[in-house]
Amino acid sequence: MTRTTVKIPTPLRGFADGRAEVPVDGETVDAVVRELVQQFPKLQKHLFTPGGELRNFVSVYLNEEDIRHLQRGATPTRDGDVVAIVPAIAGGAGAAASSPPLSRDQLVRYSRHLLLPEVGVAGQKKLLRSKVLVVGAGGLGSPTSLYLAAAGVGEIGLVDFDAVDVSNLQRQVLYTTHDVGRPKLEVARERLEGLNPGVKVNLHPAPLKSANAMEILRPYDVVVDGTDNFPTRYLVNDACVLLGKPNVYGSIYRFEGQASVFDARRGPCYRCLYPEPPPADLVPSCAEAGVFGILPGIVGIMQATETVKLLLDLGEPLIGRLLLFDALAMNFRELKLRKNPDCVLCSPKPTQKGLIDYEQFCGVPAAGSQRSSSGVPEITPEELRDELASADPPMLVDVRDPPEWDIARLPSATLIPRGELPNRVSELTRARQVVVYCRSGQRSSQSTRLLLDLGFQNVRNLKGGLLAWADHIDPSMPKY
Ligand SMILES: [Zn+2]
């Protein structure tokens, strides 16, 4: 005789003496289910029609395969097989009895959710009791927080410390032209509470740091990573692993996006995927590389989707999967992610047991601090203005990319994108003074270093780049 284990779902346990699992003998799935009913006759009318057919809202699985894809009731069983009975469950029945009933307004507001058996009243109440932290109220955080608020996630925390800038409006749909100059979080709270007054918005108006991350993340059920820099990304990951919280990841670059869910309790973490960050000068930021404005909308909405699924324990989360999206090709690809058995953070024997200095780890300067320019000679915007007006003005080399050149540039400059510089040094005259510039002074600092290493002596970097030039010399220059 073949011995199987039948799993009884919660709604039917009352008809099987409260048992979750029952050992049942039978050579086929059909025989197993009928034998089960022999043991617990009260199950009969819940599983079978009066005509003796299995009811069509009852699904039967053999070892995680739906028997409809096998040989249905005739599927043979083997010793040790697990037969699971999975009825369609009407959401809300009997669940969450302890929380107050939904108000009339809530019943109307969330009616399209309530109609979904997968959400229902119980699911909606669960959302209303949930707390989600969105790190970064920018391109990704905008759509994510809007949809989470609309869905009725009870508490939404936002971490950001920027003010709304005109250049944000191409993609950060939380904000309007009217809001330019105001703190993002203040505007975000008005917008989210305007959308759904039943949602509480918690503001964390400071940069997320190792010193405050654990405290800020701790009260939340799920953390959404909407950051735009590596130090904060690693910090969010590490704090989530240490606190045992899911980290809903999204990132964007030009026309391409990535999304995943990192939950070290059930799968890999971000460190398993990328143990170390790329060198700071290898990966340009959105401010340098540009980003297709709709892209963060798509990726952010995927993050909102994964967040609500996690909160409701619905469907298949993106745990252990990296979803890649290409807006130009309009396609999605999926890669399998595995837990790194040697991960410094989430392996059974972690070597890192707390938060570290992420700016140092990523090799970038702390937010707001000026890079030391690795000791290259610098010129201030004021000095450059005076030298340009002199009888022997320096040669100006712009090392940005052509699209940036089209937005703003200094008159008389020569465009030599950073990557082309090693092959185009012959265009520079060694006898003449050379000033190199970029947007913020970081890339040009590296280019200045390169030219010095190649033997150029009269090379200086424009301190603070065009952003500083716009601030100190020419306010009409567009800052991007
Ligand atoms: Zn890991």
Boltz pocket constraint, residues with backbone or C-beta under 6 A from the ligand:
constraints:
  - pocket:
      binder: B
      contacts: [[A, 264], [A, 268], [A, 269], [A, 270], [A, 271], [A, 272], [A, 273], [A, 340], [A, 343], [A, 344], [A, 345], [A, 346], [A, 347]]
      max_distance: 6.0
